[in-house]
Amino acid sequence: MNEPLNTSRPGISFSGKSYNKHPQWYNQPLRLSEEQLNNPILVFDDFFQGYHLNETREVLWQWLLAVISSDGSIASEPLERSNHIYFYEKLEEVLEAAFVIKTNQPAGEINTPSTRTTHPESNPDAGEIFNKEKRLIEYVNDDPLYVIGYVFNPAKWYPNCLKEWVEIALVSEDDAYWNADDRQTLVTFMDHLHFLIESLYIINLQRISDSSKKEWGQKVYTPHLLSKQQAGNPRQVIMEFFEKYPMVYIMRELEDLLEAGISHTGPW
């Protein structure tokens, strides 16, 4: 992109990547009007009046598939594909956060500065130069309930994502699932994994004391896979899952699933 943006604000030009660190416009809005800068909710109102959330997700997904599957695309290398998938997921989170602020977010949450709950131990030590916030997986051993609560945050969780990833893996050219027996093993494993996920989701709902937050979570996903008896004792479902599947197998299967999804070059 070498041409200036027609909608750029006066005094700010855009000439491509060579100016990415230019102090005049680096890391600041380019397209918003003065009114929108003062009240960004207007942008959300305008966008969601013209576009349905699911429709927008589908468009973004088609863009991503075109980028990672087209011959000679900018994401021809596995690492580049992974980067684009990660960017897509983050962009989808931004979109859904905007949607929540616009329509579904409880009144008491609207003025919250951030939708991400920061763990009390995650703030970097000011005395250390090389430090970054912990990744979510690093809290698993010390504070698993925090991790569960973050994963099932209604503003971030997309219940159908795992199902779609499996469907991609089953048609992928990746060696991990070329054999019919391996594909059947994956399907069986994912059936049980969905039971595990729903059990964890129920446990998280039981921990939420704020009725408005609990209602919001149930709007995003209503448990329906477990039997009444299983839903009444979700911890038993979790125990049975790990009795059946050793952790080594779980990690290997999930890594194969991730690689198959990233390396798939066909249409989807």
LOBA-420954 format. One record per residue (C-alpha): residue in three letters; x, y, z. Coordinates in steps of 0.02 Angstrom, whole numbers, padded with zeros to 5 digits, always signed. Each point is the difference from the previous one (the first is absolute). Layout:
% residues N
alaXYZ ...
This chain:
% residues 268
met+00000+00000+00000 asn+00093+00154-00062 glu-00143+00122-00025 pro-00057+00117+00140 leu-00162-00044+00087 asn-00142+00106-00066 thr-00081+00005+00171 ser+00154+00046+00099 arg-00013+00153+00110 pro+00083+00162-00060 gly+00185+00010+00037 ile+00022-00188+00005 ser+00058-00098-00152 phe+00016-00186-00025 ser+00132-00065-00119 gly+00022-00182+00048 lys+00113-00099+00115 ser+00151+00114-00016 tyr-00085+00126+00117 asn-00062-00122+00132 lys+00097+00087+00138 his-00026+00178-00055 pro-00046+00102+00157 gln-00133+00099-00093 trp-00124-00144-00008 tyr+00078-00155+00076 asn-00122-00091+00116 gln-00140+00127-00011 pro-00171+00002-00086 leu+00000+00049-00183 arg-00181-00017-00055 leu-00105+00062+00146 ser-00080+00171-00006 glu+00018+00121+00145 glu-00175-00047+00058 gln+00042-00185-00006 leu+00163+00027+00093 asn-00096+00086+00139 asn-00134-00135+00003 pro+00059-00165-00078 ile-00166-00084+00044 leu-00069+00091-00152 val+00111-00111-00109 phe-00073-00157+00079 asp-00177+00065-00025 asp+00032+00039-00182 phe+00087-00165-00037 phe-00127-00116+00080 gln-00146+00091-00080 gly+00066-00059-00168 tyr+00084-00166+00040 his-00057-00154+00095 leu+00130-00075+00118 asn-00006-00176-00074 glu+00006+00070-00176 thr+00155+00099+00045 arg+00083-00154+00074 glu-00032-00095-00161 val+00079+00138-00104 leu+00154+00006+00111 trp+00013-00190-00008 gln-00008+00003-00190 trp+00137+00132-00004 leu+00109-00108+00113 leu-00028-00155-00106 ala+00045+00097-00157 val+00161+00060+00082 ile+00059-00169+00066 ser-00058-00111-00143 ser+00031+00098-00160 asp+00150-00048-00106 gly+00140+00126+00018 ser-00088+00090+00141 ile+00090+00106+00130 ala-00028-00143+00125 ser+00086-00139-00096 glu+00112-00049+00146 pro-00069-00093+00155 leu+00058+00138+00118 glu-00082+00134-00106 arg-00163-00100-00004 ser+00008-00016+00188 asn+00027+00188+00017 his-00149+00037-00111 ile-00112-00121+00095 tyr+00052+00081+00163 phe-00036+00173-00071 tyr-00169-00059-00062 glu-00045-00067+00173 lys+00050+00164+00082 leu-00096+00101-00129 glu-00153-00108+00033 glu+00020+00033+00186 val+00004+00188-00033 leu-00156-00015-00107 glu-00094-00099+00131 ala+00056+00117+00139 ala-00072+00145-00101 phe-00161-00098-00023 val-00012-00035+00186 ile+00028+00182+00045 lys-00132+00050-00125 thr-00136-00126+00045 asn+00025-00135+00129 gln+00119+00062+00132 pro-00081+00023+00171 ala-00025+00181+00048 gly+00125-00012+00143 glu+00135-00062-00120 ile-00012+00135-00134 asn+00124+00119+00078 thr+00125-00135+00045 pro+00169+00050-00074 ser+00042-00174-00065 thr-00095-00161-00037 arg+00152-00102+00054 thr+00011-00046+00182 thr+00179+00024+00055 his+00065-00129+00120 pro+00066+00081+00161 glu+00174-00070-00031 ser+00012+00048-00183 asn+00064+00179+00017 pro+00185+00011-00047 asp+00127+00049+00131 ala+00048+00180-00039 gly+00180-00039+00051 glu+00021-00132-00135 ile+00042+00052-00178 phe-00041-00163-00089 asn-00171-00053+00058 lys-00167-00041-00080 glu-00169-00046+00067 lys-00021-00185+00027 arg-00085-00102-00134 leu-00167-00073+00054 ile+00066-00178+00000 glu+00130+00048+00130 tyr-00138+00021+00131 val-00071-00175-00023 asn+00093-00082+00144 asp-00015+00143+00124 asp-00174+00069-00039 pro-00101-00113-00116 leu-00166+00084+00042 tyr+00068+00166-00061 val+00046-00082-00166 ile-00172-00080-00016 gly-00085+00166+00035 tyr+00105+00089-00130 val-00029-00131-00135 phe-00189+00006+00025 asn-00009+00190+00003 pro-00159+00031-00103 ala+00084+00144-00091 lys+00137-00114-00065 trp-00065-00178-00012 tyr-00056-00067-00169 pro-00084-00171+00035 asn+00005-00061-00181 cys+00185+00034-00028 leu+00059-00174+00053 lys-00131-00088-00105 glu+00052+00099-00154 trp+00183-00036+00033 val-00035-00188+00004 glu-00096+00010-00163 ile+00149+00085-00081 ala+00120-00131+00070 leu-00105-00141-00071 val+00017+00067-00177 ser+00178+00061+00022 glu+00145-00071-00100 asp+00100-00017+00161 asp+00076-00173+00028 ala-00071-00014+00176 tyr-00176-00037-00065 trp+00025-00079-00171 asn-00047-00170+00073 ala-00186-00036+00030 asp+00037-00079+00170 asp+00092+00156+00055 arg-00146+00109-00055 gln-00122-00110+00096 thr+00111+00008+00154 leu-00001+00190-00011 val-00190+00007-00015 thr-00022-00114+00152 phe+00125+00101+00101 met-00085+00164-00045 asp-00170-00067+00053 his+00071-00034+00173 leu+00094+00165+00000 his-00163+00094-00029 phe-00071-00087+00154 leu+00153+00057+00097 ile-00018+00179-00062 glu-00185+00006+00044 ser+00039-00067+00174 leu+00129+00137+00028 tyr-00124+00127-00067 ile-00131-00056+00128 ile+00128+00010+00141 asn+00042+00178-00054 leu-00184+00049-00003 gln-00023-00067+00176 arg+00141+00114+00060 ile-00078+00160-00071 ser-00093+00093+00136 asp-00054+00149-00108 ser-00168-00050-00075 ser+00019+00117-00149 lys+00169-00075-00046 lys-00070-00175+00019 glu-00147+00042-00112 trp+00118+00075-00128 gly+00104-00159+00000 gln-00154-00108-00027 lys-00049+00106-00150 val+00167-00040-00081 tyr-00014-00187+00033 thr-00133-00110+00082 pro+00063-00172+00057 his-00088-00139-00096 leu+00123-00142-00029 leu+00006-00074+00174 ser-00139-00103+00076 lys-00092+00069+00150 gln+00101-00114+00113 gln+00165+00053-00078 ala-00045+00184+00008 gly-00037-00022+00185 asn+00173-00073+00030 pro+00119+00078-00128 arg+00155-00045+00099 gln-00038-00184-00026 val-00001+00030-00189 ile+00171+00082+00013 met+00070-00146+00100 glu-00066-00126-00126 phe+00077+00098-00143 phe+00175-00005+00074 glu-00021-00182+00051 lys-00032-00041-00183 tyr+00129+00114-00083 pro+00179+00021+00064 met+00069+00176-00006 val+00138-00049-00122 tyr-00129-00057-00126 ile-00108+00155+00027 met+00145+00118-00034 arg+00054-00095-00155 glu-00175-00006-00072 leu-00030+00185+00029 glu+00168+00044-00078 asp-00043-00105-00153 leu-00169+00084-00009 leu+00079+00173+00006 glu+00130-00044-00132 ala-00130-00078-00115 gly-00107+00156+00009 ile+00145+00120-00030 ser+00074-00101-00144 his-00164-00026-00093 thr+00015+00084-00169 gly-00166-00046-00079 pro-00164+00095+00001 trp-00108+00014+00154 
